[in-house]
Amino acid sequence: LHAVSLAVGGDEIVAIVGPNGAGKSTLLALAAGLEGPASGRVAIASRDVGGLGARERAERIAFAGPRSPILKGTLRRALTMGCAPPPNDAEIAAMAERAGLGAVLARLGGLDGKVREGGRNLSAGEARRTLLVRALLGQVELLLLDEPDDALDPAGNALLAELVRAHPATTLVVTHDL
């Protein structure tokens, strides 16, 4: 990436589209504070992202991408890892149902059901929806979604668009789907 300048405010949704290797995911990693810029700065509400502690970053920024981890443990853990403040079970279950994970809740035995390392007992689309739920459960200012539509069927894509539009955060979405 070279000479990138982007100012996004309020609850805007910005799609970032481009060819493979153009730096779209790197831009999101910079916005999340996962990488530091070689020059310049990345800020949220005039605050340098690199200066945010882990807790404050989790409270202000949610990131979901193809490399986001799903660790072995309960479905509750998979759906809430990194959420700050942690949502209650009713909020978790409601968002999971809304995101089309009702069958997963039933199959695994609810929020205490076991998820295998890497989400191996979830389909690719279920894993993507799990990451989306995790990102949407936070009351964050900035929502960063890296190819959230990858592995989703048409109904999942429509649901994704609806959920993102309803979320109050400023949202940056990397996608190949114009």
MITOR-58873 format. One record per residue (C-alpha): x negated, y negated, z; residue in one letter; residue number from 0. Coordinates in steps of 0.02 Angstrom, whole numbers, plus 50000, padded with zeros to 5 digits. Each point is the difference from the previous one (the first is absolute). Example, Ala and Ser with C-alpha at 12.3 -4.5 7.8 and 13.67 -1.06 7.14 Angstrom:
<sites>
site u: 49385 | v: 50225 | w: 50390 | resn: a | resi: 0
site u: 49931 | v: 49828 | w: 49967 | resn: s | resi: 1
</sites>
This chain:
<sites>
site u: 50000 | v: 50000 | w: 50000 | resn: l | resi: 0
site u: 49938 | v: 49827 | w: 49958 | resn: h | resi: 1
site u: 50071 | v: 49828 | w: 50042 | resn: a | resi: 2
site u: 50167 | v: 50064 | w: 50066 | resn: v | resi: 3
site u: 50112 | v: 49872 | w: 50080 | resn: s | resi: 4
site u: 50171 | v: 50047 | w: 50060 | resn: l | resi: 5
site u: 50120 | v: 49908 | w: 50113 | resn: a | resi: 6
site u: 50162 | v: 50089 | w: 50043 | resn: v | resi: 7
site u: 50125 | v: 49937 | w: 50124 | resn: g | resi: 8
site u: 50158 | v: 50045 | w: 50091 | resn: g | resi: 9
site u: 50082 | v: 50162 | w: 49955 | resn: d | resi: 10
site u: 49939 | v: 50005 | w: 49821 | resn: e | resi: 11
site u: 49967 | v: 50163 | w: 49909 | resn: i | resi: 12
site u: 49852 | v: 49998 | w: 49881 | resn: v | resi: 13
site u: 49964 | v: 50144 | w: 49881 | resn: a | resi: 14
site u: 49819 | v: 50026 | w: 49952 | resn: i | resi: 15
site u: 49987 | v: 50090 | w: 49834 | resn: v | resi: 16
site u: 49846 | v: 50044 | w: 49899 | resn: g | resi: 17
site u: 49896 | v: 50140 | w: 49928 | resn: p | resi: 18
site u: 49910 | v: 50130 | w: 50105 | resn: n | resi: 19
site u: 49841 | v: 49931 | w: 50076 | resn: g | resi: 20
site u: 50054 | v: 49818 | w: 49988 | resn: a | resi: 21
site u: 49988 | v: 49973 | w: 50189 | resn: g | resi: 22
site u: 50183 | v: 50007 | w: 50050 | resn: k | resi: 23
site u: 49970 | v: 50117 | w: 50148 | resn: s | resi: 24
site u: 49845 | v: 49902 | w: 50049 | resn: t | resi: 25
site u: 50106 | v: 49842 | w: 50007 | resn: l | resi: 26
site u: 50119 | v: 50086 | w: 50122 | resn: l | resi: 27
site u: 49854 | v: 50066 | w: 50104 | resn: a | resi: 28
site u: 49935 | v: 49822 | w: 50012 | resn: l | resi: 29
site u: 50171 | v: 49935 | w: 50050 | resn: a | resi: 30
site u: 50013 | v: 50135 | w: 50133 | resn: a | resi: 31
site u: 49829 | v: 49958 | w: 50071 | resn: g | resi: 32
site u: 49937 | v: 50175 | w: 49958 | resn: l | resi: 33
site u: 49863 | v: 49922 | w: 49894 | resn: e | resi: 34
site u: 49917 | v: 49831 | w: 50013 | resn: g | resi: 35
site u: 49980 | v: 49882 | w: 49853 | resn: p | resi: 36
site u: 49826 | v: 49972 | w: 49927 | resn: a | resi: 37
site u: 50042 | v: 49815 | w: 50003 | resn: s | resi: 38
site u: 50149 | v: 49894 | w: 50047 | resn: g | resi: 39
site u: 50130 | v: 50052 | w: 50126 | resn: r | resi: 40
site u: 50162 | v: 50094 | w: 50025 | resn: v | resi: 41
site u: 50125 | v: 49920 | w: 50117 | resn: a | resi: 42
site u: 50175 | v: 50023 | w: 50066 | resn: i | resi: 43
site u: 50080 | v: 49839 | w: 50060 | resn: a | resi: 44
site u: 49828 | v: 49917 | w: 49998 | resn: s | resi: 45
site u: 49926 | v: 50139 | w: 50108 | resn: r | resi: 46
site u: 49853 | v: 50098 | w: 49930 | resn: d | resi: 47
site u: 50054 | v: 50182 | w: 49980 | resn: v | resi: 48
site u: 49824 | v: 50061 | w: 50040 | resn: g | resi: 49
site u: 50014 | v: 49918 | w: 50172 | resn: g | resi: 50
site u: 50156 | v: 50095 | w: 50050 | resn: l | resi: 51
site u: 49981 | v: 50138 | w: 50129 | resn: g | resi: 52
site u: 50071 | v: 50172 | w: 49963 | resn: a | resi: 53
site u: 50157 | v: 49971 | w: 50104 | resn: r | resi: 54
site u: 50037 | v: 49829 | w: 49924 | resn: e | resi: 55
site u: 49967 | v: 50068 | w: 49826 | resn: r | resi: 56
site u: 50127 | v: 50140 | w: 50032 | resn: a | resi: 57
site u: 50126 | v: 49872 | w: 50063 | resn: e | resi: 58
site u: 49980 | v: 49887 | w: 49848 | resn: r | resi: 59
site u: 49955 | v: 50115 | w: 49853 | resn: i | resi: 60
site u: 50067 | v: 50167 | w: 49940 | resn: a | resi: 61
site u: 49908 | v: 50096 | w: 49863 | resn: f | resi: 62
site u: 50057 | v: 50157 | w: 49910 | resn: a | resi: 63
site u: 49900 | v: 50076 | w: 49860 | resn: g | resi: 64
site u: 49955 | v: 50164 | w: 49918 | resn: p | resi: 65
site u: 49855 | v: 50025 | w: 50121 | resn: r | resi: 66
site u: 50098 | v: 49955 | w: 50158 | resn: s | resi: 67
site u: 49983 | v: 50145 | w: 50121 | resn: p | resi: 68
site u: 50136 | v: 50113 | w: 50063 | resn: i | resi: 69
site u: 49924 | v: 50088 | w: 50149 | resn: l | resi: 70
site u: 50050 | v: 50165 | w: 50079 | resn: k | resi: 71
site u: 50129 | v: 49977 | w: 50136 | resn: g | resi: 72
site u: 50182 | v: 49957 | w: 50018 | resn: t | resi: 73
site u: 50106 | v: 49922 | w: 49865 | resn: l | resi: 74
site u: 50021 | v: 49854 | w: 50121 | resn: r | resi: 75
site u: 49812 | v: 49974 | w: 49997 | resn: r | resi: 76
site u: 49993 | v: 50010 | w: 49810 | resn: a | resi: 77
site u: 50138 | v: 49870 | w: 49986 | resn: l | resi: 78
site u: 49931 | v: 49878 | w: 50128 | resn: t | resi: 79
site u: 49810 | v: 50013 | w: 49997 | resn: m | resi: 80
site u: 49931 | v: 49825 | w: 50018 | resn: g | resi: 81
site u: 50169 | v: 49918 | w: 50032 | resn: c | resi: 82
site u: 49989 | v: 49861 | w: 50127 | resn: a | resi: 83
site u: 50107 | v: 49982 | w: 50098 | resn: p | resi: 84
site u: 50054 | v: 50183 | w: 49993 | resn: p | resi: 85
site u: 50181 | v: 50020 | w: 49946 | resn: p | resi: 86
site u: 50122 | v: 50106 | w: 50101 | resn: n | resi: 87
site u: 50064 | v: 50169 | w: 49940 | resn: d | resi: 88
site u: 50167 | v: 49930 | w: 49940 | resn: a | resi: 89
site u: 49910 | v: 49871 | w: 49891 | resn: e | resi: 90
site u: 49881 | v: 50132 | w: 49932 | resn: i | resi: 91
site u: 50139 | v: 50123 | w: 49958 | resn: a | resi: 92
site u: 50109 | v: 49865 | w: 49921 | resn: a | resi: 93
site u: 49860 | v: 49939 | w: 49886 | resn: m | resi: 94
site u: 49952 | v: 50178 | w: 49955 | resn: a | resi: 95
site u: 50182 | v: 50037 | w: 49952 | resn: e | resi: 96
site u: 50011 | v: 49837 | w: 49903 | resn: r | resi: 97
site u: 49840 | v: 50045 | w: 49905 | resn: a | resi: 98
site u: 50071 | v: 50168 | w: 49948 | resn: g | resi: 99
site u: 49910 | v: 50110 | w: 50127 | resn: l | resi: 100
site u: 50156 | v: 50074 | w: 50079 | resn: g | resi: 101
site u: 49962 | v: 50171 | w: 49927 | resn: a | resi: 102
site u: 49823 | v: 49992 | w: 50070 | resn: v | resi: 103
site u: 50067 | v: 49957 | w: 50173 | resn: l | resi: 104
site u: 50117 | v: 50149 | w: 49989 | resn: a | resi: 105
site u: 49870 | v: 50120 | w: 49929 | resn: r | resi: 106
site u: 49866 | v: 49957 | w: 50129 | resn: l | resi: 107
site u: 50119 | v: 49993 | w: 50148 | resn: g | resi: 108
site u: 50008 | v: 49812 | w: 50030 | resn: g | resi: 109
site u: 49867 | v: 49876 | w: 50051 | resn: l | resi: 110
site u: 49911 | v: 50130 | w: 50106 | resn: d | resi: 111
site u: 49982 | v: 50115 | w: 49849 | resn: g | resi: 112
site u: 49822 | v: 50040 | w: 49948 | resn: k | resi: 113
site u: 49912 | v: 49923 | w: 49851 | resn: v | resi: 114
site u: 49843 | v: 50085 | w: 49937 | resn: r | resi: 115
site u: 49836 | v: 49909 | w: 49973 | resn: e | resi: 116
site u: 50012 | v: 49891 | w: 49846 | resn: g | resi: 117
site u: 50188 | v: 50030 | w: 49996 | resn: g | resi: 118
site u: 49972 | v: 50167 | w: 49914 | resn: r | resi: 119
site u: 50175 | v: 50059 | w: 50047 | resn: n | resi: 120
site u: 50076 | v: 49847 | w: 49915 | resn: l | resi: 121
site u: 50026 | v: 49981 | w: 49813 | resn: s | resi: 122
site u: 49904 | v: 49859 | w: 49917 | resn: a | resi: 123
site u: 50159 | v: 49895 | w: 49994 | resn: g | resi: 124
site u: 50040 | v: 50037 | w: 50184 | resn: e | resi: 125
site u: 49823 | v: 49950 | w: 50049 | resn: a | resi: 126
site u: 50018 | v: 49837 | w: 49901 | resn: r | resi: 127
site u: 50167 | v: 49964 | w: 50086 | resn: r | resi: 128
site u: 49920 | v: 50038 | w: 50169 | resn: t | resi: 129
site u: 49865 | v: 49869 | w: 49967 | resn: l | resi: 130
site u: 50131 | v: 49876 | w: 49942 | resn: l | resi: 131
site u: 50102 | v: 50026 | w: 50160 | resn: v | resi: 132
site u: 49841 | v: 49972 | w: 50101 | resn: r | resi: 133
site u: 49968 | v: 49836 | w: 49912 | resn: a | resi: 134
site u: 50180 | v: 49940 | w: 50012 | resn: l | resi: 135
site u: 50022 | v: 50040 | w: 50186 | resn: l | resi: 136
site u: 49880 | v: 49862 | w: 50051 | resn: g | resi: 137
site u: 50062 | v: 49822 | w: 50021 | resn: q | resi: 138
site u: 49852 | v: 49938 | w: 49899 | resn: v | resi: 139
site u: 49971 | v: 49839 | w: 49904 | resn: e | resi: 140
site u: 49907 | v: 50085 | w: 49856 | resn: l | resi: 141
site u: 50050 | v: 50164 | w: 49919 | resn: l | resi: 142
site u: 49871 | v: 50076 | w: 49883 | resn: l | resi: 143
site u: 50056 | v: 50145 | w: 49891 | resn: l | resi: 144
site u: 49876 | v: 50086 | w: 49885 | resn: d | resi: 145
site u: 50094 | v: 50100 | w: 49867 | resn: e | resi: 146
site u: 50147 | v: 50040 | w: 50116 | resn: p | resi: 147
site u: 50100 | v: 50064 | w: 49852 | resn: d | resi: 148
site u: 49872 | v: 50135 | w: 49957 | resn: d | resi: 149
site u: 50079 | v: 50174 | w: 50024 | resn: a | resi: 150
site u: 50175 | v: 49931 | w: 50022 | resn: l | resi: 151
site u: 50146 | v: 50057 | w: 49894 | resn: d | resi: 152
site u: 50116 | v: 49869 | w: 49921 | resn: p | resi: 153
site u: 50113 | v: 49998 | w: 50153 | resn: a | resi: 154
site u: 49847 | v: 49975 | w: 50110 | resn: g | resi: 155
site u: 49941 | v: 49855 | w: 49892 | resn: n | resi: 156
site u: 50170 | v: 49915 | w: 50014 | resn: a | resi: 157
site u: 50000 | v: 50027 | w: 50188 | resn: l | resi: 158
site u: 49822 | v: 49931 | w: 50013 | resn: l | resi: 159
site u: 50052 | v: 49840 | w: 49910 | resn: a | resi: 160
site u: 50152 | v: 49981 | w: 50114 | resn: e | resi: 161
site u: 49899 | v: 50026 | w: 50160 | resn: l | resi: 162
site u: 49862 | v: 49880 | w: 49948 | resn: v | resi: 163
site u: 50125 | v: 49864 | w: 49951 | resn: r | resi: 164
site u: 50087 | v: 50018 | w: 50169 | resn: a | resi: 165
site u: 49838 | v: 49987 | w: 50101 | resn: h | resi: 166
site u: 49964 | v: 49823 | w: 50060 | resn: p | resi: 167
site u: 49811 | v: 50005 | w: 49974 | resn: a | resi: 168
site u: 49897 | v: 49923 | w: 49862 | resn: t | resi: 169
site u: 49964 | v: 50151 | w: 49890 | resn: t | resi: 170
site u: 49861 | v: 50041 | w: 49878 | resn: l | resi: 171
site u: 50035 | v: 50154 | w: 49895 | resn: v | resi: 172
site u: 49874 | v: 50085 | w: 49885 | resn: v | resi: 173
site u: 50095 | v: 50093 | w: 49866 | resn: t | resi: 174
site u: 49987 | v: 50065 | w: 49823 | resn: h | resi: 175
site u: 50188 | v: 49995 | w: 49978 | resn: d | resi: 176
site u: 50047 | v: 49835 | w: 49918 | resn: l | resi: 177
</sites>
